[in-house]
């Protein structure tokens, strides 16, 4: 079976490994190298790095609608296109190239959380379950028919990193099952239920609103830990919070007020409950434990975390 893969994010690498074991992986299409980091050196996607290590042909078009690029893909004669976290919408001229069909692996229980950031928003919204859905690709994003779907529980300890890892590890077997079903002639079924949407995160989505409950703020921290990070301001300085847990307390206190500190934690009043902060990063500094931070930046109760500088 000849497979052409579209993807850029490391989330899809375990699926790539399985596709290479099972089938003929004829090429990967991934985002062009981009300047990144302080030195602005050109950086390759995890998919390109994997493909080069495994001697799989790599295609990096700036414009996937380019006629010459599309003609190149046609000459490859794929049976399937598999798309996982590519970052661009495929035009119909590409969707229709495979002799069987084009499929997408999406990290949510579609039709819930269609869009660019389903895992992040599931965490931010405090969902208790999510999953992987393998669908056919249509011209409208994440609206394809369902080939396979698998549900998992979201643990209270999950953040975006652990949830990504867990979902990326169950995706390969579900994808292979889905491709085999299509080859057998098993028909996918339309999505059922009311769609919800998971738009791409913005920088301002990371701003902590302390009038929310401690649980809601902790969900935000878990969901945006990779980017943009949950942030607030202290004495006019930008500070990110990477680790915290909700605890009882803070009743009738000002939201954002620091109520107590000890050797390992900063206790902050929220709209409901209190947040025990354990892991922070102040602008211009490295990420550190709250204990390390307090040794260099002593805090006393009464200070306020603010939404503005």
C-alpha positions as CSV (number, residue, x, y, z in Angstrom):
1,X,0.0,0.0,0.0
2,X,1.5,3.3,-1.1
3,X,1.1,6.1,1.5
4,X,1.9,9.8,1.1
5,X,2.1,11.6,4.4
6,X,1.3,15.3,5.2
7,X,2.4,16.6,8.6
8,X,4.8,18.8,10.5
9,X,4.3,18.4,14.2
10,X,6.1,15.7,16.3
11,X,2.6,14.4,17.3
12,X,2.5,12.4,14.1
13,X,5.9,10.8,14.3
14,X,4.7,7.6,16.1
15,X,2.2,7.2,13.3
16,X,4.9,7.7,10.7
17,X,6.9,4.9,12.4
18,X,4.0,2.5,12.1
19,X,3.2,3.5,8.5
20,X,6.8,2.8,7.5
21,X,6.6,-0.7,9.2
22,X,3.4,-1.7,7.6
23,X,3.3,0.0,4.2
24,X,5.3,1.7,1.4
25,X,5.8,5.3,2.7
26,X,6.5,7.0,-0.6
27,X,7.1,10.5,0.8
28,X,6.3,13.1,3.4
29,X,5.1,16.7,2.8
30,X,6.0,19.1,5.6
31,X,6.4,22.8,6.2
32,X,9.5,24.6,4.8
33,X,12.4,25.2,7.1
34,X,12.0,28.4,9.1
35,X,14.3,30.6,11.2
36,X,13.8,29.9,14.9
37,X,15.4,30.7,18.2
38,X,17.6,33.6,19.3
39,X,20.1,33.0,16.5
40,X,17.3,32.7,14.0
41,X,18.9,29.6,12.4
42,X,16.8,27.7,10.0
43,X,15.0,24.8,11.7
44,X,13.4,21.7,10.2
45,X,10.1,20.2,11.3
46,X,10.3,17.0,13.4
47,X,8.7,15.2,10.5
48,X,11.4,16.3,8.1
49,X,14.1,15.2,10.6
50,X,12.5,11.8,11.0
51,X,12.1,11.4,7.2
52,X,15.7,12.2,6.5
53,X,16.9,9.8,9.2
54,X,14.7,7.1,7.6
55,X,15.5,7.9,4.0
56,X,12.0,8.9,3.1
57,X,11.6,11.5,0.3
58,X,10.7,15.0,1.7
59,X,8.6,17.7,-0.1
60,X,8.4,21.2,1.4
61,X,6.3,23.4,-0.8
62,X,5.7,27.0,0.1
63,X,2.5,26.8,-1.9
64,X,0.7,23.5,-1.8
65,X,-1.6,24.7,-4.6
66,X,1.3,25.1,-7.0
67,X,0.5,23.2,-10.2
68,X,4.0,21.7,-10.6
69,X,3.9,20.4,-7.0
70,X,0.5,18.8,-7.5
71,X,1.7,17.2,-10.7
72,X,4.6,15.8,-8.8
73,X,2.3,14.3,-6.3
74,X,0.2,12.7,-9.0
75,X,3.2,10.9,-10.4
76,X,3.7,9.2,-7.0
77,X,0.3,7.5,-7.4
78,X,-0.5,7.2,-3.7
79,X,-3.3,4.9,-2.6
80,X,-3.8,7.0,0.6
81,X,-2.9,10.4,1.8
82,X,-2.5,10.5,5.6
83,X,-2.6,14.0,7.2
84,X,-1.7,14.6,10.8
85,X,-1.0,18.1,12.2
86,X,0.2,19.6,8.9
87,X,-1.0,23.2,9.6
88,X,-2.6,23.9,6.2
89,X,-5.9,23.0,4.5
90,X,-5.5,20.7,1.5
91,X,-7.1,21.8,-1.7
92,X,-9.5,19.4,-3.4
93,X,-6.9,18.9,-6.2
94,X,-4.7,17.2,-3.6
95,X,-7.5,15.5,-1.6
96,X,-8.6,13.7,-4.8
97,X,-5.2,12.4,-5.8
98,X,-5.1,9.0,-4.0
99,X,-6.7,6.0,-5.6
100,X,-8.4,5.1,-2.3
101,X,-8.9,8.2,-0.2
102,X,-7.3,10.9,1.9
103,X,-7.6,10.5,5.7
104,X,-6.9,12.7,8.7
105,X,-6.0,11.8,12.3
106,X,-7.5,14.4,14.6
107,X,-6.9,14.5,18.4
108,X,-10.5,14.9,19.6
109,X,-13.8,13.1,19.7
110,X,-15.3,14.7,16.6
111,X,-17.5,16.6,16.0
112,X,-16.3,18.0,19.3
113,X,-13.3,20.4,19.1
114,X,-12.9,20.8,15.4
115,X,-10.0,23.1,14.6
116,X,-6.3,23.8,15.3
117,X,-6.0,23.3,19.1
118,X,-8.3,20.6,20.3
119,X,-6.1,19.2,23.0
120,X,-5.4,22.6,24.5
121,X,-9.0,23.6,24.6
122,X,-10.1,20.3,26.0
123,X,-7.8,20.9,29.0
124,X,-8.7,24.6,29.3
125,X,-12.4,23.7,29.4
126,X,-11.9,21.0,32.0
127,X,-13.0,18.1,29.9
128,X,-12.8,14.7,31.5
129,X,-12.4,12.7,28.2
130,X,-11.1,13.1,24.7
131,X,-9.7,10.8,22.1
132,X,-8.5,10.2,18.5
133,X,-10.7,10.3,15.4
134,X,-9.7,9.0,12.0
135,X,-11.7,10.7,9.3
136,X,-11.9,11.1,5.6
137,X,-10.7,14.5,4.4
138,X,-13.3,17.0,3.0
139,X,-12.8,20.5,1.8
140,X,-14.2,21.9,5.1
141,X,-11.9,21.4,8.1
142,X,-12.5,18.3,10.3
143,X,-15.9,17.6,8.8
144,X,-15.1,14.2,7.2
145,X,-16.8,10.9,7.8
146,X,-15.6,8.9,10.8
147,X,-13.5,5.8,10.0
148,X,-12.4,5.0,13.5
149,X,-12.6,6.7,16.9
150,X,-11.2,5.9,20.3
151,X,-11.9,7.6,23.7
152,X,-9.5,8.1,26.6
153,X,-9.9,9.7,30.0
154,X,-8.2,13.0,30.8
155,X,-6.5,12.7,34.1
156,X,-6.4,15.5,36.6
157,X,-2.6,15.4,36.4
158,X,-2.5,15.7,32.6
159,X,-1.1,18.8,30.9
160,X,-0.7,19.5,27.2
161,X,2.6,17.6,27.1
162,X,1.3,14.4,28.7
163,X,-2.0,14.5,26.8
164,X,-0.2,14.9,23.5
165,X,2.1,12.0,24.3
166,X,-0.8,9.7,25.3
167,X,-2.9,10.5,22.2
168,X,0.1,10.3,19.9
169,X,0.7,6.8,21.2
170,X,-2.8,5.5,20.5
171,X,-3.1,7.1,17.1
172,X,-0.9,4.7,15.1
173,X,-2.9,1.5,15.7
174,X,-6.2,3.3,15.2
175,X,-4.9,4.7,11.9
176,X,-3.7,1.3,10.7
177,X,-7.1,-0.2,11.6
178,X,-8.8,2.6,9.7
179,X,-6.8,2.2,6.5
180,X,-7.4,-1.6,6.6
181,X,-11.1,-1.0,7.0
182,X,-11.2,1.3,4.0
183,X,-9.3,-1.3,1.9
184,X,-11.8,-3.9,2.9
185,X,-14.6,-1.7,1.7
186,X,-16.0,-0.8,5.1
187,X,-17.8,2.5,4.7
188,X,-17.1,5.4,7.2
189,X,-20.1,7.1,8.8
190,X,-21.0,10.8,9.0
191,X,-20.2,12.7,12.2
192,X,-23.2,12.9,14.6
193,X,-23.9,15.5,17.3
194,X,-23.4,19.2,17.7
195,X,-19.9,20.5,16.6
196,X,-17.7,22.5,18.9
197,X,-14.6,24.4,17.8
198,X,-11.0,24.7,19.0
199,X,-9.5,27.8,17.4
200,X,-5.8,28.4,17.3
201,X,-4.5,29.9,20.5
202,X,-3.5,33.5,20.8
203,X,-1.0,35.1,23.1
204,X,-3.7,36.7,25.1
205,X,-5.3,33.4,25.8
206,X,-2.6,32.7,28.4
207,X,-3.5,35.7,30.6
208,X,-4.7,34.6,34.0
209,X,-8.0,36.2,35.2
210,X,-7.8,35.7,38.9
211,X,-11.5,36.2,39.5
212,X,-12.0,32.8,37.9
213,X,-12.0,29.7,40.2
214,X,-8.7,28.0,41.1
215,X,-9.8,25.0,39.1
216,X,-10.4,27.0,36.0
217,X,-7.1,28.8,36.3
218,X,-5.3,25.5,36.9
219,X,-7.0,24.1,33.7
220,X,-5.7,27.1,31.8
221,X,-2.1,26.5,33.1
222,X,-2.3,22.8,32.0
223,X,-3.7,23.7,28.6
224,X,-1.4,26.5,27.5
225,X,1.8,25.2,29.1
226,X,3.5,24.6,25.7
227,X,2.4,28.0,24.3
228,X,1.7,30.8,25.1
229,X,2.1,29.8,28.8
230,X,-0.2,31.1,31.6
231,X,0.9,34.5,32.6
232,X,0.2,37.3,35.1
233,X,2.0,40.4,36.4
234,X,3.8,41.0,39.7
235,X,5.1,44.5,40.6
236,X,4.8,45.4,36.9
237,X,6.8,42.4,35.8
238,X,5.6,39.6,33.4
239,X,5.6,36.2,35.1
240,X,4.5,32.8,33.8
241,X,3.1,30.1,36.0
242,X,3.9,26.5,34.9
243,X,2.8,24.5,37.9
244,X,0.0,24.8,40.4
245,X,-2.8,22.9,42.1
246,X,-6.2,24.2,43.4
247,X,-6.6,24.0,47.2
248,X,-9.3,25.2,49.6
249,X,-9.1,28.7,51.0
250,X,-9.0,32.3,49.9
251,X,-12.6,33.0,50.8
252,X,-13.5,36.7,50.9
253,X,-10.1,37.7,49.7
254,X,-9.1,39.8,46.8
255,X,-8.6,37.8,43.6
256,X,-4.9,37.6,42.8
257,X,-3.8,38.4,46.3
258,X,-0.9,36.4,47.7
259,X,-2.1,35.0,51.0
260,X,0.9,33.0,52.1
261,X,4.3,31.7,51.1
262,X,6.4,28.9,52.3
263,X,9.6,27.1,51.2
264,X,8.0,25.5,48.2
265,X,4.9,27.4,47.3
266,X,3.0,30.7,46.8
267,X,-0.7,30.7,47.8
268,X,-2.9,32.9,45.7
269,X,-6.6,33.8,46.2
270,X,-8.9,33.2,43.3
271,X,-12.5,34.0,42.6
272,X,-13.2,30.6,44.2
273,X,-10.6,28.6,46.1
274,X,-6.9,29.2,46.2
275,X,-4.0,28.3,43.9
276,X,-0.9,26.7,45.3
277,X,1.8,27.8,42.8
278,X,4.9,25.6,42.6
279,X,6.7,26.5,39.3
280,X,7.2,30.0,37.8
281,X,9.3,32.0,35.4
282,X,9.8,35.8,35.6
283,X,10.7,37.8,32.5
284,X,14.4,37.6,31.8
285,X,14.9,34.7,34.1
286,X,14.9,30.9,33.8
287,X,12.1,28.7,34.8
288,X,12.3,27.7,38.5
289,X,10.5,26.3,41.4
290,X,8.5,28.7,43.6
291,X,11.1,28.0,46.3
292,X,14.0,29.1,44.2
293,X,12.0,32.1,43.0
294,X,11.2,33.1,46.6
295,X,14.9,32.9,47.6
296,X,15.8,35.6,45.0
297,X,12.5,37.5,45.1
298,X,11.1,37.5,48.6
299,X,7.4,37.9,48.8
300,X,5.1,38.8,51.6
301,X,1.3,38.2,51.9
302,X,-0.7,41.1,50.5
303,X,1.1,41.4,47.2
304,X,-1.2,41.2,44.2
305,X,-0.9,39.3,40.9
306,X,-2.4,41.6,38.3
307,X,-3.8,41.3,34.8
308,X,-1.9,44.5,33.8
309,X,1.6,45.8,34.2
